[in-house]
């Protein structure tokens, strides 16, 4: 299975981040390919998760170490003041759909698109 998980939920819904990482890890551990794209409110996570005090910091580091993040929507990161945070975290800003992350390259590469 190949899945591109577009996470739209920000810190107001921590369960969606947790599940995006769980689903992506499960797919990879079963021999598939999975990527997470931060869209909508999700770039707000980058203002919180890098802090070692955050309760989901370890999960975030695990996801980064497993290279689960494909990138961050450039427009959404800018709106939420997270574009510098994305760059500081080494995450690509994606802008190939009118400034937003496009689903087309992922779909064309055989990824099933999942939104959370």
Buried (B, 14 or more C-beta within 10 A) or exposed (E): EBBBBBBBBBBEBBEBBEBBBEBBBEBBEEEEBBBBBBBBBBBBBBBBBBEEEBEBBEBBEEBBEBEBBBBBBBBBBBBBEBBEBBBEBEBBBBBEBEEBBBBEBBEEEEBBEBBB
